[in-house]
Amino acid sequence: MRAVLSHEFLREPVFKLPRCGPAIAARLKKIGIVTIDDLLHHFPSRYEDHSVVSDVSAVHEGEYPTVRVRVAQLRARHAFRRGRVHVTEGLVADETGSMRVVWFQQPYVAKTLEVGDEIFLTGKIKRDGFGLQFSAPSFEKTSKNETLHTACVVPIYGLTEGVAQKQYRTLVKAAIDQMRGVDDWISTEICCEFGLLSYDRALHAIHFPEDPSEADEARRRFQFDHAFLYQLNQSVVKKYTASVQGCSLPLDVAVVKDFINALPFTLTEDQKKTAYAILKDMESAHPMNRLVQGDVGSGKTVVAAIAMRHAAAHGCTSILLAPTQILAEQHARTLEKVLAHAEIPVVLMTATTKTKLPKGPCVVVGTHALLYTPIKFPQLGLVVVDEQHRFGVAQRKAIKEKNKAGYTPHFLSMSATPIPRSLALIVFGSLAVSSIKQMPIGRKPIITRVVEAKHRERAAQFVREHVARGEQVFVVTSLIDPSDMLGVESATEIFEQMKNDTFKNLRVALVHGRLKPKERAAVMDAMRRGEIDVLVATAVIEVGVDIPNATVMWIEGAERFGLAQLHQFRGRVGRGVTQSFCFLFSNAHGENAKKRLQLMTQTTDGFVLAEKDLEMRGGGEMWGRVQSGFSDLEFLREISLDVWEMAKKSAEKIMSAPPDPAIKLQLDRFEQELHRE
């Protein structure tokens, strides 16, 4: 979420910038960058500190130093050993010594540099038969007022194919240099009160910080922006919710008791308390607006089913929306079983299914696609949204328009991303919050272990033994395809290695987000039928996969995931009666990363992990995250508690008096998005 700023330059398309032609603009559009405002708010994912300048005599093989040198020799030639390769070779020197430098397939180097030029070089030092040399380093002339690629803290962005880091930094620098007269939308009073950087200074510092501490200050300012905007939005939502007309559904105790008694299991106390709070909310003439957060496998769907049964008793239809088709199909199967006794039809409606609605109340399960179909419901009483943080205000507006009866349906959102209570009370100003912490009776805690590289074969043998018993395994990694830059094994690499070597006698399959929905569904169906022993996957299986026969979760590069996401992955196993296990494989050497992974071995309570994560993370990391919607819990968790408290205090003060024009612009935007009529 970012502020709306009244400045025409920010709304200009990126191709208006120098050196940004139609081809580059088209590539940037793939990652959501269309305007200059988009460009400036696509923040670095990380930084590399190359601000320390070394002497040539002090560098060693394998290092990645920065030196200040003069070009002593330079020549370009073609090599034909591996096809036609353009090579630019040179000799550079300072007062302490000289060193060779080489660039491959970069003919512009010889056109840009001349003998005698003084330059900064930043790159990797390699050794060959002739000694040390710089291999394909970045370079900039020392005559520049401000370096972007060398001799500074260098921003690294998450980009798309065909857009180079140097190219993107140059575009950002051009945009910042051209931006004049953008007023800060947050008052000087607030900035001074909380020690925040001004908007223009923070924007420059987040892209081109003088040192890491300045980058942290900029991060804190933009975290405050997100939190402040969220709090202002929540104030508008709260005011709006109190003003709209809902539908009162009085509690019928007999119907609810009959439904609960027919369930093949006993509800936990947390489930009972949460269900009662929901049913009491639905008695109000104002639409319910409640969030249920519960750990993976804690039984949130059953609680939602109780509310659906209650709505059906009053002749109302319910909708359950899920972020993915896999999750929608899973919910439909679960609800069919749970609602069978009450004889309430469950209809699955996705982009690939076309089903007519039955007469009378029913439960409709779908994905985002359901919001954009022409179907309307005669008596829509309840909308349940799973993984609520993936749905935004625009989707809520579309939901309201689905109801022929004209009133706003009750709204129940669910999330399996637990957040600490201290943070929940601040973040969800417009929502009532219920937490389900108890796990269903009979569930065995998942045994979690961090596995060192030397024990990989022992872990593999463990997997073979459990597969021999008829059990199944998930293997998760963070990337689909190989990446030399990140040095992390991808799903495709691990799949080939496991299929042809580690588990060559087992049935190994691969699933990831780039597969077509039908292909992905086919793989998951095969896994569900027990036709796959080991499923290699990316984060596509984070939610919505319920396979009781899966007992081992194997996570590669575990340090690359946050605690919340690791906990989500772990929750894909342990859903049956058999003891389940989670193995964390990591190449991390940092103490903080090791400590985080050890926490996973000490508790299976998502709420405890959330508290510890908040303590350890402090300000958190927000770099490079692309968000949509105003309720992204995973992102909101990244903001520290003190920033939330600052934002809430500021929002309350703002809303108690007539806002200034810059704040009013944000409030007007939120009210328009809520579709007030």
Disulfide bonds with the S-S distance in Angstrom:
none
